[in-house]
Amino acid sequence: MTEKTGISYIKGDATAPQGEGVKVIVHICNDMGGWGTGFVLALSRRRPEPEAAYRRWHRERARNDFGLGAAQFVPLGDRLWVANVVGQRGIRTGSKGAPVRYEAIDAGLERVAVKARELGASVHMPRIGCGLAGGTWSRVEPLILERLTRCGIPVTVYDR
């Protein structure tokens, strides 16, 4: 385990967070309702609830807060939650660049911070926004530091 700037970096699987206490697994979703590649596949192999909740949230978006920057919290028992954070526009790189939307990740992390404080939880994640979304960790890490670790919320980032 290495710790840098308040974030613990470990080798492991973010779908099976380590440590004691209540945990929130954070990952990034797109704004199109698509769920089928990247980290979400590993998540769905462990538990069906996050995918089912995300698809319902997207399907009923005319009547809820679904959209860039929103976060949906799915309980997986008393001590484990998944945060579906809408932080990418679409699924492909195009004329407007990569799908990642840093401002949406920032807004979603602010919502995660509120929920983590409410639950007394630590936060666990892969390098969000840096896989298929096309983001860079040098842009995402400062958002995590500002929204989570600066507020005293323990964060663990898992590298496979």
N, C-alpha and C positions, 0 to 999 in steps of 0.2 A: 504494500500500500504506500502510495506517495501522497503527500498533502502539499498543495500549492495554493496559496492565497485563500485558504479557508475551505477549499473543496478537497475532499478525499478522492483520489484516483486509484481504482483497484482493477485487477484483472478479474473478470467474472461475467455473470449473466444478470443484466438489469431486471429480467423478469422474475428473478429469485433473489430479492434484496437481502443483504446480510445485516446482522446486528439485532439489537433488542428494540422493543417499543413499537409504536405505531409508525407505519411507513406509507409514503405516497410515491408510486412509480409515475414519473412524468415522461410523456412522449409527445411528439408532434404529429398532427393529422392535417390533411388537406381540407380545403373548403368545398370540395366537390362531392363528398360522400363516399369517396373511394377508400377501400381498406383491402389491401391484398398484396403489398410488397413491403420489404424492409422489416423494421422492428415489429410492426403490428402482427406479422406472421408468427413470430416467436411468442408474442403475447397471446395470440389466439390459440396457439398450441397448448398453452398452460391453462387458460380460462376463457370461456366464450362470452362472459358478461361485458367486457369492455367493447368488443366489436358490436354486439347486439345493441348496447346503449348508444354507441356512436351512430349506427345506422338509423336507429329510431330518432335520435336527436336531429340528424340531417333531414330525414323524411318529414318531420314535423316542424321544420325550421321557420315556417310562416307564423308559428305560434310560440316560438322560444327565442333564445339569445344566440343561436348557432351563427357563427361568422368568424372572420379573422379576429384573433385576440380573445375569443371566448374559451372557457375551460369547463369541462364536464367532469364531475367526480363520481366515480363508480366504486361502490364498496365491494370488497371481496372478502368479507368477514369483518370481525371487530377491529383487527389491527393492520389491515392492508387495503389500500385504495389505489385506483388508477386514475390519473388525470389525463383526459383526452384534451390536448391543447391545440386549437386550430391556429397553426402558425405557418401555413404555406398556401399560396394561391395556385390552384391547379396542381398538376402532377408532372409537367414537363417544362424543361428550359425552352424559352422562346424569345421573341424579340424584346421582352421586358426582363430578360435574365432568368436566373434560377427561380424556382417556385418559393424558396424561403422568403419570409417576410419578418425581418428582425423586429419591427415595431409590434407586430402581432405576437411574437414570442415574448417580448417584454411585457405586453399587456396580460398575456396568459400567465406568465410567471408571477405577476402581481396578484392575480387571483389564487394561484397556488400558494403564495405566501400567506394569504388570509386563511385559507383552509388548513394549511400546515400548522399555523399558530393555534387555530381553533381546536385541532386534534392533538396538539402537542407532538407532532410527527416530524420525522426526518424525511428528506426527499432523496429519491434514487432515480437515476436516469442513464441512458446511453448518452453519447454526445449528440444531444438533440439538435435537429435542424441541419446536421452536417452530413447526413447520408444522402438519400434520394432527393431531399429538399435542396441540396446544393449549397448549403451555407458553409461558413468557415468558423472554426472554433474560436479564433481570435476575435470574432464579432459576437459570438454567443456567450462565451465565458464571462465577459464583463456584465452582461445582463443578469446572469445567475448570481454573480457577486453582489450586485446592487440590490436585486429584489429578494434574495434569499439569505446568503451567508452574512451580509451586513446586518441583517435583522436577527441574527443568532440562530437561523435555521440550519441544521446540519445537512450537508449535501454530499452524496457519494455519486461519482461518475464511474460507470463500468465500461471497461474496454475488453473486448473479446480476446 
